[in-house]
Every structure is written in C-alpha cells, then in structure tokens.
Amino acid sequence: MITEGLNTIGWAILTLYFALLGVLTLYGVHRWFMVWLYLRHRRDAARPLRQFDELPRITVQLPVFNELYVVERLIDSVCALDYPADRLEIQVLDDSTDETRELAAQLVLRRRAQGHDIVHLHRTDRVGFKAGALEAGLAVAGGELVAIFDADFAPRPDFLQRLVHYFTDPEIGMVQARWGHINSDHSALTRIQAMMLNGHFVIEHTARNRSGRFFNFNGTAGMWRRSCIDDAGGWQHDTLTEDLDLSYRAQMRGWKFVFLPEHIAPAELPVEMGAFKSQQHRWAKGSIQTARKLLPRIVRSQLPWTVKLEAAVHLSANVAYVLMVLLALLVVPAVWVRRDVAPWLIAGVDLPLFTLSSVSVAAFYLVAQRASLGSWRGIVRWIPFLMAVGIGLSINNSRAVIEALRGRSSEFRRTPKYNLRQGERLRSRRYRVLINGDTWLELALALYFALATGFAALAGLWSAVPFLLLFEVGYAFTALATIAQSLQRSDEISESLEA
C-alpha cells in the first residue's frame, strides 16, 4: 500500500500540515498576482494634469518623539526644500520627553532667525500619539496641502516640487513617494529590510495603484490635500496604523491616490533587531486593527469586487504569520510521518504548493530588486536569507495579530533611529530596545529545528533539510541578534522598549 504504516495520528498531522500550507499558498498565489499586475502596469506612469500657475501653500509636518540623534538632520533637510518661502510652513510636532525637546526648540529658533516659517509645537499629554500630534498640528496649519516626514527621513530639495503638480487634478487626495534607504549596506539586517520595503513599494504599491485598487499612505514621504483629510474624517487613533486607516477611508469616499516609484525620499533603516521587530509588531497589529474596523464597511460598500477582494487580502495579510507559527510546530512531525507515504504521492502535493508559495516569494523580491536597482547581480544569494528572516518574525508578528484580534490596545511605540556614522558602535546610543519573552521562544524554536535538521540528515530525509534550515536560520537570527544587541547597552539608557 502507498500509505502502509500511516496511522490516524499520522493522517491528522499530514492533513493539518497541508491545510496550513494550502492557505499560505493562497497568499503565495497573491504574490504571483501582484507581480503580474506590476508587469502589466509598470509603464502606466501617472502624469500631472498640468502645472500650477501659482503654487499652493504647503504645510510640512514633522512628528517627533525622543529623536535626539536624527531631529537635526530632519529639520536641516526640510529647511533645504526648494519651494517658495512665502508658500511653505513647517511644523515640528514634538511630543518628546527628553533632551530632544530643547534641541528641537533651539533648531527651530535658529531656522526662524534665518527666515524660515517654522514653528515648534510641543505637547505634554501625547493623546493619540502620532495621529494626535498630526491632528493637533492640522488644527493650526495654513496649508492647502500637507506633507509629512517622520524623523528618520531626509527628503531631497526637489521633493515638494516633484509632487505638488499632481494636485492640479481636484480628485487627487494623496501622493506617495517611494522610500529610499540611507544605510541599506550597514548590515545583513538592513539589507534584508531594504529588499522587503522595495517589494512593498515597487511591486505592491505600483500594482495596486495603477490597476485601480486601493493602496495606502505609508505615514511619511507623502503629501495630502487638506480637504481630503477632513472629508475622510481626519486623523483617528483607534488603530496603530493611522496612515492605513485614513487611506482606506479617503479612497472609500472617492478620493484618488497616486504612487510615484520614481520619486524617492531617503530614510534610515533600523539597525538593531529589537527595533525592527518593534516596528513590525506595530505594523502587523495596526493592519489587523484596521481590518476589523473597515473590512465590514468595505464588504457592504458598492465598490467593485476586485477592489473589495484586494482590500481583504491586503488588510488581513499578517494573519499568515499565525499560520506560519502553526506550520513551524507541525513541520517536523509532518516530515517524520511522510516516511511512510509513497514519495510520488507527497511530491504530487508538495511541488505545486512549494512553487506557488516559496518560489513566489523569490520571484516577488527578485522582480522588485531588478526594478529598484536595475540588476539582479548579487541579489539571488540573499533570497533564502530574506525568506528565513520572514519566518523568524512569525512569533513577534503573530503576537501582534492575536492582540489585535482580541481587541487589546497598546501605545504607539516609535522605532528608534541612531544616525550611526561609519564605524560608530551601537553601544553609544540610547533608546535601546530590550528583549522580551518572544526572543526566548524564537531561540527554543531555533534549537528545535537544529535538532530536527540533524535527525533528518541522519535518517536520509535530505529533501527536508533545506526547508528545516530556513526555519532554523530564521529563528536563530532573530533571537541571537536581539540578544547580542541588547547586551551592547549604553551606560545612560533613557528609555526601554519591548521588542
């Protein structure tokens, strides 16, 4: 018999394993679809209807919270923007509780003395966190258009001039530029982050926007029409992704968005694993919170079914991390049980699922890197590591998803940035992110998969070894990097954040 020796428990393990892999495969199919949409629409670039005869007044908002190392770079970059001084207003929206407040105030005074229309608006209550700061700034803003930059950005001088003319179309509510990466070569971690973000921006944003589906403002490096924000209900802080929330509400009101992949705003990537995981946790939790808030409304709307379906996949995508954790717990028993099943039967199920899921990840990021960098050279070898890091994030992001599904609220934790110079050590920086229980679970899973890889090799199950290695490397990297960097503590840490 082709399944001789396979008992009820074995069948249950395999059935659940392939069911989980099947659902994850659907997300893989979606990646293939995104690549197809991108390739189909990559030349459908947006163009302004015309040029403004008289440039509109723009308010640039800079939300800041304890950003001692990057606030000066941010203010200097924004004050260097090439836009008529009498049409430009800059707001430093400062919720800081440390020396950043005094530094930002001094920088603003200096720039005001140089003739810039810039104000320092400090809050002490932090109600609504970033969304609350943006809302408070908007209440006293004088611009028809509002550009937003987070503290880790350093926009180029021509940023406003490149985006502003798209607003000659009265239906345009928001224009988003692509994020660049100042420090992508700092480490393996920053390189992987750059690849992930390139995939999100170049493939997903382009595909969604140019095919008529919803896409979202990314919280920074974009420009809004003030009336669009107001019409959509303003900044709300019942989710951790106020940018995603407002974007969907605005598009549901009929406003059009534009994504400009050719216009890049340089930014600093997190250099420590704890900060990266904290950022990913916020994004994952916020997306599920937004899904709970808006998906029922979207489903009941008169939007085209293609828009509804893409919105459902987009907003629920982080649920895949929970499935990945369950898959990780089953993969070793499933590999062991499969010894008693005919190889051709397993291959008939495995190969299609593998092609549609894992290979889709590789294709997705290869196309993104080719579009971003103009070449595939040196990229292919990073794809397995990128896949491993995605697996390694599954514990951290699953916790975020479960918290959101349970309706558990939490404060907005910004991602600390350090503006490290060449050769400068992380030890010299504050705002370090400390480890939590997730790290020890990741370490335990890394050891588990290391043992499983060894047993599989001894048992001659060589086809399973690469798959097991992905899990081993992913969990080991996220755990060990978090632990190693948490040991490089500064003598004067002023803030601790959970990773």
Phi, psi and omega per residue, in radians:
M1 nan 2.561 -3.082
I2 -1.268 -0.302 3.135
T3 -2.143 0.525 -3.104
E4 -1.065 2.310 3.106
G5 1.591 -0.091 -3.131
L6 -1.546 1.959 -3.074
N7 -1.554 -3.060 -3.094
T8 -1.076 -0.729 3.127
I9 -1.113 -0.715 3.114
G10 -1.058 -0.776 3.109
W11 -1.110 -0.677 -3.137
A12 -1.115 -0.745 3.127
I13 -1.084 -0.840 -3.123
L14 -1.136 -0.700 -3.130
T15 -1.099 -0.813 3.135
L16 -1.158 -0.703 3.134
Y17 -1.038 -0.868 -3.108
F18 -1.258 -0.468 3.060
A19 -1.145 -0.798 3.095
L20 -1.096 -0.785 3.136
L21 -1.106 -0.588 3.119
G22 -1.148 -0.738 3.118
V23 -1.156 -0.744 3.080
L24 -1.081 -0.553 3.106
T25 -1.118 -0.580 3.098
L26 -1.074 -0.669 3.056
Y27 -1.187 -0.566 3.051
G28 -1.133 -0.731 3.067
V29 -1.042 -0.675 3.119
H30 -1.098 -0.661 3.085
R31 -1.086 -0.760 3.082
W32 -1.021 -0.724 -3.134
F33 -1.112 -0.714 3.104
M34 -1.079 -0.737 3.110
V35 -1.082 -0.760 3.128
W36 -1.091 -0.795 3.116
L37 -1.072 -0.720 3.123
Y38 -1.068 -0.863 -3.116
L39 -1.094 -0.586 -3.137
R40 -1.248 -0.597 -3.010
H41 -1.967 0.122 -3.014
R42 -1.105 -0.384 3.140
R43 -1.698 0.029 -3.124
D44 -1.528 0.990 -3.055
A45 -1.203 2.495 3.096
A46 -1.299 2.616 3.083
R47 -2.343 2.513 3.067
P48 -1.112 2.574 3.080
L49 -1.072 -0.697 3.141
R50 -2.868 -3.025 3.061
Q51 -1.815 2.522 3.063
F52 -1.143 2.337 2.998
D53 -1.270 -0.706 3.066
E54 -2.205 2.088 -3.060
L55 -1.120 2.407 3.129
P56 -1.288 2.796 3.088
R57 -1.343 2.325 -3.115
I58 -2.065 2.357 2.961
T59 -1.804 2.179 3.059
V60 -1.766 2.093 -3.132
Q61 -1.817 2.307 -3.114
L62 -2.131 1.528 3.108
P63 -1.233 2.215 -3.033
V64 -2.339 2.396 3.000
F65 -2.529 1.884 3.104
N66 0.880 1.113 -3.117
E67 -2.109 1.026 -3.026
L68 -1.009 -0.595 -2.992
Y69 -1.569 -0.289 -3.041
V70 -2.151 -0.143 -3.046
V71 -1.125 -0.620 3.138
E72 -1.182 -0.757 3.098
R73 -1.041 -0.723 -3.141
L74 -1.079 -0.908 -3.087
I75 -1.128 -0.717 3.108
D76 -1.045 -0.756 -3.110
S77 -1.145 -0.746 -3.097
V78 -1.229 -0.623 3.099
C79 -1.226 -0.268 3.101
A80 -1.617 0.064 3.129
L81 -1.087 2.383 -3.107
D82 -1.490 1.547 -3.140
Y83 -2.685 2.518 -3.096
P84 -0.929 2.256 -3.059
A85 -1.041 -0.575 -3.115
D86 -1.397 -0.051 3.125
R87 -2.006 0.158 -3.037
L88 -2.221 2.251 3.100
E89 -2.188 2.349 -3.110
I90 -2.084 2.261 3.091
Q91 -2.035 2.105 2.982
V92 -1.625 1.818 -3.070
L93 -1.603 1.641 -2.897
D94 -1.864 1.987 3.053
D95 -1.815 0.292 -2.983
S96 -1.120 2.626 3.084
T97 -2.085 0.148 3.135
D98 -2.202 -2.779 -3.077
E99 -1.109 -0.238 3.111
T100 -0.989 -0.608 -3.118
R101 -1.059 -0.857 -3.122
E102 -1.178 -0.719 3.138
L103 -1.088 -0.822 -3.136
A104 -1.070 -0.713 3.135
A105 -1.090 -0.738 3.113
Q106 -1.125 -0.749 3.136
L107 -1.099 -0.685 3.128
V108 -1.166 -0.753 3.096
L109 -1.039 -0.744 3.131
R110 -1.086 -0.762 -3.110
R111 -1.246 -0.588 3.071
R112 -1.115 -0.676 3.118
A113 -1.126 -0.423 3.121
Q114 -1.524 -0.019 3.063
G115 1.818 0.067 3.140
H116 -1.419 2.477 3.052
D117 -1.496 1.499 -3.053
I118 -2.362 2.405 -3.120
V119 -2.249 2.648 3.087
H120 -1.910 1.943 -3.108
L121 -1.933 1.889 -3.080
H122 -1.855 2.323 3.046
R123 -1.948 2.658 3.120
T124 -1.948 -0.215 -3.062
D125 -1.725 -0.402 -3.125
R126 0.994 0.490 3.099
V127 -1.058 2.200 3.138
G128 1.375 -0.025 3.122
F129 0.921 -2.284 -3.058
K130 -1.096 -0.750 3.130
A131 -1.056 -0.686 3.115
G132 -1.146 -0.673 3.113
A133 -1.150 -0.760 3.117
L134 -1.107 -0.707 3.124
E135 -1.121 -0.746 3.127
A136 -1.133 -0.713 3.102
G137 -1.149 -0.657 -3.120
L138 -1.128 -0.528 -3.120
A139 -1.100 -0.427 -3.131
V140 -2.080 0.204 -3.112
A141 -1.392 2.580 -3.134
G142 -1.919 0.023 -3.054
G143 -1.485 2.546 2.982
E144 -1.272 -0.546 3.113
L145 -2.065 2.651 -3.093
V146 -2.286 2.055 3.041
A147 -1.784 2.511 -3.065
I148 -2.245 2.331 3.058
F149 -2.333 2.227 3.008
D150 -1.261 2.934 -2.991
A151 -1.152 -0.411 -3.087
D152 -1.528 0.115 -3.110
F153 -1.730 2.695 3.082
A154 -2.421 1.344 -3.047
P155 -1.076 2.576 3.105
R156 -1.310 2.727 -3.059
P157 -0.982 -0.543 -3.065
D158 -1.574 0.169 -3.028
F159 -0.980 -0.926 -3.070
L160 -1.137 -0.708 -3.122
Q161 -1.117 -0.565 -3.122
R162 -1.306 -0.524 -3.070
L163 -1.691 -0.498 -2.903
V164 -1.090 -0.628 -3.001
H165 -1.260 -0.251 3.042
Y166 -1.144 -0.373 -3.134
F167 -1.429 0.075 2.954
T168 -1.162 -0.357 3.005
D169 -1.474 1.996 -3.056
P170 -1.150 -0.186 -3.141
E171 -1.563 -0.187 -3.132
I172 -1.373 2.157 -3.142
G173 -1.801 -0.457 -3.088
M174 -2.700 2.491 3.050
V175 -2.204 2.218 -3.103
Q176 -1.974 2.295 3.024
A177 -1.654 2.910 3.123
R178 -1.494 2.535 3.068
W179 -1.361 2.357 2.959
G180 -1.754 3.092 -3.023
H181 -2.341 1.859 -3.108
I182 -1.140 -0.664 -2.963
N183 -2.156 0.644 -3.094
S184 -1.108 -0.411 -3.127
D185 -1.598 0.149 -3.085
H186 -1.129 -0.693 -3.067
S187 -2.846 3.066 3.061
A188 -1.067 -0.651 -3.128
L189 -1.114 -0.808 -3.128
T190 -1.198 -0.576 3.105
R191 -1.129 -0.749 3.131
I192 -1.145 -0.717 3.096
Q193 -1.048 -0.742 3.131
A194 -1.065 -0.719 3.119
M195 -1.132 -0.736 3.120
M196 -1.083 -0.801 -3.124
L197 -1.184 -0.631 3.079
N198 -1.073 -0.689 3.097
G199 -1.100 -0.766 -3.132
H200 -1.106 -0.833 -3.064
F201 -1.341 -0.974 -2.994
V202 -1.182 -0.804 -3.085
I203 -1.495 -1.049 -2.999
E204 -1.148 -0.881 -3.114
H205 -1.090 -0.794 -3.134
T206 -1.088 -0.810 -3.108
A207 -1.095 -0.820 -3.101
R208 -1.166 -0.862 -3.046
N209 -1.131 -0.800 -3.026
R210 -1.410 -0.206 3.088
S211 -1.737 0.101 3.082
G212 1.509 0.194 3.084
R213 -1.635 2.956 3.139
F214 -1.335 2.439 2.899
F215 -2.352 3.104 -2.959
N216 -2.236 2.612 2.898
F217 -1.103 2.457 -3.055
N218 -1.752 0.366 3.055
G219 1.494 -0.193 -3.073
T220 -2.884 2.868 3.109
A221 1.050 0.653 3.084
G222 -2.526 2.994 -3.110
M223 -2.334 2.347 -3.130
W224 -1.970 2.630 2.894
R225 -1.446 2.228 -3.080
R226 -0.983 -0.727 -3.106
S227 -1.159 -0.475 3.088
C228 -1.183 -0.788 3.106
I229 -1.016 -0.823 -3.116
D230 -1.121 -0.773 -3.087
D231 -1.125 -0.556 -3.112
A232 -1.455 -0.056 3.112
G233 1.851 0.088 3.069
G234 1.286 3.131 3.111
W235 -1.230 2.247 3.110
Q236 -2.140 2.587 -3.024
H237 -2.142 0.646 3.043
D238 -1.622 0.061 2.981
T239 -2.321 2.878 3.087
L240 -1.489 -0.101 3.104
T241 -2.109 1.261 -3.124
E242 -1.071 -0.469 3.126
D243 -1.213 -0.795 3.099
L244 -1.115 -0.759 3.141
D245 -1.042 -0.918 -3.133
L246 -1.109 -0.661 -3.131
S247 -1.034 -0.817 -3.129
Y248 -1.198 -0.701 3.121
R249 -1.094 -0.690 -3.128
A250 -1.180 -0.752 -3.128
Q251 -1.216 -0.547 3.054
M252 -1.171 -0.411 3.077
R253 -1.458 -0.023 3.079
G254 1.747 0.033 3.114
W255 -1.285 2.526 3.109
K256 -1.711 2.502 3.095
F257 -2.011 2.722 3.110
V258 -2.278 2.329 3.025
F259 -1.930 2.321 -3.093
L260 -2.093 1.532 -3.099
P261 -1.142 -0.370 -3.116
E262 -1.402 -0.237 3.132
H263 -1.807 2.052 -2.956
I264 -2.025 2.363 3.054
A265 -1.959 1.936 -3.090
P266 -1.142 2.510 3.139
A267 -2.598 2.823 3.135
E268 -1.647 2.314 3.085
L269 -1.522 2.614 3.052
P270 -1.047 2.380 -3.090
V271 -1.775 -0.138 3.112
E272 -2.063 2.537 -3.067
M273 -1.054 -0.707 -3.133
G274 -1.029 -0.752 3.126
A275 -1.161 -0.710 3.115
F276 -1.083 -0.783 3.136
K277 -1.150 -0.663 3.094
S278 -1.084 -0.728 3.103
Q279 -1.114 -0.810 -3.132
Q280 -1.118 -0.643 3.101
H281 -1.081 -0.774 -3.140
R282 -1.111 -0.781 -3.129
W283 -1.140 -0.743 -3.118
A284 -1.156 -0.788 -3.129
K285 -1.149 -0.761 -3.125
G286 -1.108 -0.637 -3.130
S287 -1.173 -0.672 3.112
I288 -1.249 -0.647 3.045
Q289 -1.048 -0.734 3.121
T290 -1.164 -0.666 3.095
A291 -1.071 -0.791 3.126
R292 -1.090 -0.625 -3.088
K293 -1.314 -0.741 -2.924
L294 -1.937 -0.422 -3.061
L295 -1.031 -0.744 3.099
P296 -1.019 -0.674 3.121
R297 -1.165 -0.686 -3.139
I298 -1.155 -0.779 -3.130
V299 -1.067 -0.673 -3.119
R300 -1.397 -0.155 -3.069
S301 -1.319 3.053 3.101
Q302 -1.653 0.289 3.132
L303 -1.131 2.689 3.061
P304 -1.025 2.610 -3.089
W305 -1.105 -0.509 3.116
T306 -1.139 -0.655 3.099
V307 -1.214 -0.746 3.129
K308 -1.073 -0.815 -3.096
L309 -1.114 -0.771 3.138
E310 -1.152 -0.662 3.095
A311 -1.080 -0.721 3.136
A312 -1.111 -0.760 3.130
V313 -1.178 -0.769 -3.118
H314 -1.058 -0.888 -3.033
L315 -1.299 -0.409 -3.098
S316 -1.768 0.035 -2.977
A317 -0.994 -0.557 -3.081
N318 -1.256 -0.203 3.009
V319 -1.039 -0.446 3.126
A320 -1.010 -0.489 3.134
Y321 -1.175 -0.635 3.079
V322 -1.124 -0.767 3.103
L323 -1.080 -0.624 -3.133
M324 -1.163 -0.660 3.090
V325 -1.129 -0.777 3.100
L326 -1.075 -0.702 3.098
L327 -1.104 -0.693 3.133
A328 -1.075 -0.648 3.140
L329 -1.254 -0.423 -3.089
L330 -1.726 -0.296 -2.960
V331 -1.108 -0.694 -3.126
V332 -1.195 -0.877 3.058
P333 -1.008 -0.643 -3.134
A334 -1.143 -0.706 3.098
V335 -1.084 -0.729 -3.100
W336 -1.193 -0.751 -3.130
V337 -1.133 -0.595 -3.054
R338 -1.144 -0.180 3.079
R339 -1.075 -0.467 -3.060
D340 -1.670 0.154 3.122
V341 -1.978 2.474 -3.130
A342 -0.959 2.298 -3.100
P343 -0.987 -0.651 -3.091
W344 -1.177 -0.527 3.124
L345 -1.231 -0.762 3.108
I346 -1.115 -0.761 -3.126
A347 -1.076 -0.602 3.138
G348 -1.132 -0.426 3.090
V349 -1.687 -0.768 -3.053
D350 -1.099 -0.851 -2.999
L351 -1.086 -0.817 3.101
P352 -1.086 -0.744 -3.140
L353 -1.133 -0.721 3.131
F354 -1.094 -0.755 -3.126
T355 -1.108 -0.758 -3.072
L356 -1.323 -0.427 -3.103
S357 -1.775 -1.236 -3.041
S358 -1.163 -0.785 -3.119
V359 -1.139 -0.524 3.124
S360 -1.119 -0.604 3.103
V361 -1.098 -0.833 3.141
A362 -1.060 -0.799 -3.130
A363 -1.109 -0.742 -3.123
F364 -0.994 -0.880 -3.069
Y365 -1.375 -0.481 3.050
L366 -1.136 -0.777 3.117
V367 -1.120 -0.708 3.135
A368 -1.104 -0.766 -3.135
Q369 -1.195 -0.650 3.098
R370 -1.091 -0.716 3.130
A371 -1.240 -0.600 -3.083
S372 -1.368 -0.753 -3.001
L373 -1.864 -0.195 3.129
G374 1.413 0.102 -3.119
S375 -2.780 2.651 3.027
W376 -1.642 -0.083 -3.044
R377 -1.029 2.241 3.089
G378 1.381 0.019 -3.055
I379 -1.641 -0.672 -2.997
V380 -0.965 -0.713 -3.075
R381 -1.157 -0.313 -3.134
W382 -1.534 -0.239 -3.059
I383 -1.083 -0.839 3.105
P384 -1.039 -0.657 3.138
F385 -1.184 -0.673 3.084
L386 -1.071 -0.764 3.107
M387 -1.088 -0.692 3.135
A388 -1.124 -0.740 3.126
V389 -1.123 -0.657 3.069
G390 -1.031 -0.713 3.070
I391 -1.159 -0.742 -3.121
G392 -1.064 -0.478 3.128
L393 -1.379 -0.120 -2.955
S394 -1.114 -0.629 3.120
I395 -1.153 -0.882 3.139
N396 -0.996 -0.830 -3.062
N397 -1.367 -0.499 3.069
S398 -1.131 -0.717 3.086
R399 -1.024 -0.726 3.125
A400 -1.090 -0.761 -3.125
V401 -1.118 -0.782 -3.124
I402 -1.128 -0.711 3.086
E403 -1.041 -0.741 -3.129
A404 -1.174 -0.741 -3.141
L405 -1.137 -0.540 3.116
R406 -1.439 -0.088 -3.141
G407 1.345 0.367 -3.133
R408 -1.432 2.113 -3.136
S409 -1.550 2.763 3.100
S410 -2.683 2.825 -3.106
E411 -1.349 2.770 3.112
F412 -1.320 2.018 3.089
R413 -1.828 1.951 -3.135
R414 -1.292 2.789 -3.115
T415 -1.586 1.999 -3.103
P416 -1.168 2.438 3.089
K417 -2.152 2.614 -2.913
Y418 -2.128 -0.212 3.113
N419 0.898 0.877 -3.104
L420 -1.221 2.347 3.024
R421 -1.463 2.916 3.130
Q422 -0.967 2.134 3.093
G423 1.467 -0.097 -3.115
E424 -1.338 2.468 -3.065
R425 -1.610 2.602 3.133
L426 -1.118 -0.434 -3.113
R427 -0.992 -0.456 -3.055
S428 -1.422 0.084 -3.029
R429 -1.985 2.630 3.033
R430 -1.570 -2.901 3.081
Y431 1.052 0.504 -3.077
R432 -1.179 2.522 3.137
V433 -1.679 2.155 -3.075
L434 -1.588 2.834 -3.094
I435 -1.384 2.770 3.022
N436 -2.333 -2.945 -3.054
G437 -1.091 -0.457 3.124
D438 -1.003 -0.653 -3.077
T439 -1.090 -0.713 -3.125
W440 -1.238 -0.570 3.060
L441 -1.183 -0.697 3.068
E442 -1.073 -0.733 3.136
L443 -1.127 -0.719 3.117
A444 -1.094 -0.726 3.116
L445 -1.177 -0.610 3.086
A446 -1.076 -0.774 3.109
L447 -1.140 -0.712 3.112
Y448 -1.023 -0.813 -3.128
F449 -1.291 -0.476 3.041
A450 -1.123 -0.769 3.089
L451 -1.132 -0.737 -3.131
A452 -1.104 -0.676 3.114
T453 -1.106 -0.746 3.115
G454 -1.107 -0.781 3.128
F455 -1.122 -0.695 3.129
A456 -1.099 -0.695 3.117
A457 -1.151 -0.749 3.129
L458 -1.128 -0.580 -3.133
A459 -1.466 -0.018 3.124
G460 1.369 0.283 3.129
L461 -1.549 1.102 -2.998
W462 -1.152 -0.486 -3.135
S463 -1.161 -0.393 -3.132
A464 -1.514 -0.322 -3.021
V465 -1.058 -0.840 3.139
P466 -1.040 -0.682 3.137
F467 -1.116 -0.789 3.129
L468 -1.152 -0.622 3.126
L469 -1.106 -0.615 3.099
L470 -1.029 -0.783 3.116
F471 -1.161 -0.756 -3.129
E472 -1.065 -0.872 -3.105
V473 -1.150 -0.722 -3.107
G474 -1.083 -0.878 -3.132
Y475 -1.223 -0.629 3.126
A476 -1.150 -0.741 -3.108
F477 -1.137 -0.829 -3.113
T478 -1.134 -0.685 -3.116
A479 -1.258 -0.886 -3.045
L480 -1.205 -0.637 3.105
A481 -1.138 -0.698 3.111
T482 -1.112 -0.799 -3.126
I483 -1.132 -0.821 -3.098
A484 -1.067 -0.754 -3.096
Q485 -1.313 -0.463 3.094
S486 -1.238 -0.391 3.112
L487 -1.376 -0.276 3.126
Q488 -1.545 0.914 -3.046
R489 -1.338 2.535 3.030
S490 -1.334 2.701 3.095
D491 -1.248 -0.287 -3.107
E492 -2.284 1.023 3.073
I493 -1.173 2.225 -3.112
S494 -1.789 -0.140 -3.098
E495 -2.735 2.435 3.081
S496 -2.095 2.322 3.116
L497 -2.146 2.557 3.090
E498 -1.404 2.405 3.036
A499 -1.582 nan nan
